[in-house]
Amino acid sequence: MASTPHPSQSIDTKSASDIKELARKLDATHEQVEEAIRAVGSNASDIELHLKGSRSTTNAERVDEAKRS
């Protein structure tokens, strides 16, 4: 990837370097970005919103949610 994708662009979900760059840009882990991709797809702004939303919950809330799924 030559540059960080524009928020409305999709990232190459099979490219470790694309995921790594987006993780760096969003201050997230590689695993968090991969989970977001599984949840919302490859659109960079959707990934960002998903990560921001998941950070607004507590870990306990996420554990409870995971148990219900």
Backbone bond lengths (Angstrom), bond angles and torsions (degrees), N, CA, C in turn:
res aa  C-N    CA-C-N  psi(-1)  N-CA   C-N-CA  omega(-1)  CA-C   N-CA-C  phi
1 M - - - 1.455 - - 1.522 107.12 -
2 A 1.288 117.25 127.02 1.454 121.86 -178.06 1.522 111.80 -75.11
3 S 1.299 116.69 -36.31 1.461 120.10 -179.88 1.519 108.92 -148.92
4 T 1.316 115.42 165.67 1.453 120.62 177.90 1.519 108.60 -62.99
5 P 1.328 117.53 134.10 1.459 118.82 -178.08 1.516 112.39 -64.05
6 H 1.307 114.59 146.20 1.460 121.44 172.49 1.525 106.23 -60.59
7 P 1.332 118.70 144.40 1.463 120.28 -175.58 1.524 115.44 -51.47
8 S 1.330 118.32 -28.22 1.461 119.17 -178.67 1.526 111.79 -89.19
9 Q 1.329 117.40 -0.17 1.458 121.12 -178.64 1.514 111.67 -89.49
10 S 1.313 113.89 156.85 1.454 120.13 173.76 1.510 108.95 -88.87
11 I 1.312 115.26 151.25 1.451 119.60 174.12 1.519 107.68 -103.74
12 D 1.326 115.79 158.22 1.456 121.34 176.20 1.522 107.16 -78.69
13 T 1.317 116.45 105.15 1.462 120.67 -173.84 1.523 112.81 -71.37
14 K 1.317 117.99 -10.01 1.457 121.48 177.47 1.528 111.41 -96.73
15 S 1.324 116.48 -3.16 1.458 121.64 -178.61 1.527 110.60 -97.12
16 A 1.326 115.88 111.37 1.468 120.15 178.72 1.519 110.63 -60.32
17 S 1.335 117.78 -34.90 1.467 119.56 -179.39 1.526 111.56 -69.78
18 D 1.330 118.06 -35.69 1.467 120.92 176.26 1.526 110.34 -64.49
19 I 1.327 116.27 -44.67 1.465 120.77 180.00 1.522 109.75 -65.01
20 K 1.326 116.33 -43.28 1.471 120.80 179.57 1.527 110.91 -61.02
21 E 1.328 117.04 -44.04 1.467 121.14 -179.39 1.527 110.97 -65.53
22 L 1.329 117.20 -41.63 1.458 119.79 179.20 1.531 109.97 -67.52
23 A 1.315 117.06 -39.02 1.467 120.62 176.95 1.523 110.11 -60.16
24 R 1.318 117.02 -43.38 1.465 121.16 178.79 1.519 109.92 -62.35
25 K 1.327 116.52 -46.66 1.463 121.47 -178.67 1.527 111.54 -61.63
26 L 1.323 116.49 -37.44 1.470 121.00 -175.82 1.522 112.50 -94.78
27 D 1.328 116.66 3.39 1.467 121.69 -178.66 1.526 110.06 54.00
28 A 1.323 114.86 51.15 1.462 122.47 -179.64 1.522 108.21 -130.36
29 T 1.310 115.79 167.52 1.459 119.51 175.49 1.521 109.55 -84.73
30 H 1.323 114.66 161.69 1.458 120.87 176.04 1.533 109.44 -56.58
31 E 1.335 115.82 -42.92 1.466 121.13 -178.81 1.529 111.63 -64.35
32 Q 1.339 117.15 -38.60 1.465 120.04 178.59 1.528 110.52 -63.97
33 V 1.328 116.54 -41.19 1.469 119.87 178.87 1.531 109.88 -66.00
34 E 1.328 117.80 -42.73 1.464 120.09 178.40 1.527 111.22 -61.16
35 E 1.332 117.13 -41.05 1.465 120.53 178.10 1.525 110.24 -63.70
36 A 1.324 116.30 -41.03 1.467 120.46 179.09 1.526 110.54 -64.09
37 I 1.328 116.96 -39.59 1.465 120.66 177.50 1.522 110.02 -61.03
38 R 1.333 116.80 -43.97 1.472 119.85 178.21 1.527 110.91 -62.24
39 A 1.329 116.39 -35.09 1.465 120.44 -176.39 1.527 113.01 -79.12
40 V 1.353 117.17 -41.46 1.470 118.66 -170.77 1.520 115.22 -124.94
41 G 1.317 118.56 -4.79 1.458 119.93 179.70 1.515 112.07 100.12
42 S 1.326 116.17 -164.59 1.460 121.90 -169.65 1.531 114.88 -98.91
43 N 1.316 118.88 1.90 1.463 120.82 179.78 1.529 109.67 -72.50
44 A 1.335 115.89 123.33 1.468 121.27 -174.19 1.533 112.29 -58.42
45 S 1.325 118.24 -40.16 1.465 118.56 -178.88 1.525 111.44 -72.26
46 D 1.341 117.75 -33.19 1.464 119.85 175.99 1.526 110.23 -66.19
47 I 1.323 116.27 -39.74 1.460 120.96 177.83 1.523 109.40 -62.12
48 E 1.320 116.29 -46.16 1.462 120.56 -179.93 1.528 111.15 -60.36
49 L 1.323 117.13 -46.02 1.467 120.54 179.39 1.526 111.37 -63.10
50 H 1.311 116.01 -40.12 1.465 119.63 178.88 1.523 110.37 -62.05
51 L 1.327 116.21 -45.16 1.466 120.00 -179.55 1.523 111.22 -65.62
52 K 1.303 117.26 -41.66 1.473 119.58 178.43 1.515 110.63 -64.24
53 G 1.310 116.87 -39.97 1.452 120.74 178.89 1.505 111.79 -66.63
54 S 1.324 116.82 -39.35 1.459 119.13 -179.01 1.516 111.26 -71.02
55 R 1.317 117.42 -25.98 1.455 120.15 178.82 1.519 111.65 -78.78
56 S 1.334 117.36 -14.70 1.454 119.11 -179.25 1.528 111.66 -84.97
57 T 1.321 116.62 -5.80 1.453 120.06 176.39 1.516 109.24 -101.94
58 T 1.294 115.07 160.01 1.454 118.46 177.54 1.522 109.19 -82.93
59 N 1.307 116.30 161.52 1.447 120.21 177.69 1.525 110.41 -60.90
60 A 1.309 117.18 -38.82 1.462 120.66 179.14 1.526 110.74 -60.21
61 E 1.318 117.24 -40.25 1.469 120.68 178.56 1.518 110.38 -64.56
62 R 1.331 117.63 -40.01 1.468 120.79 179.46 1.520 110.65 -66.85
63 V 1.342 117.39 -38.29 1.462 120.90 178.30 1.522 109.49 -64.38
64 D 1.330 116.87 -45.42 1.467 120.63 177.77 1.522 111.03 -59.57
65 E 1.328 116.58 -42.51 1.468 121.48 179.38 1.523 109.99 -62.74
66 A 1.315 117.34 -43.05 1.461 121.48 -179.48 1.526 110.75 -63.79
67 K 1.311 117.71 -36.79 1.468 121.70 179.06 1.521 110.54 -65.63
68 R 1.336 116.98 -34.65 1.472 121.17 -179.01 1.523 112.15 -74.96
69 S 1.338 118.40 -23.68 1.468 121.03 -177.06 1.496 113.15 -78.08
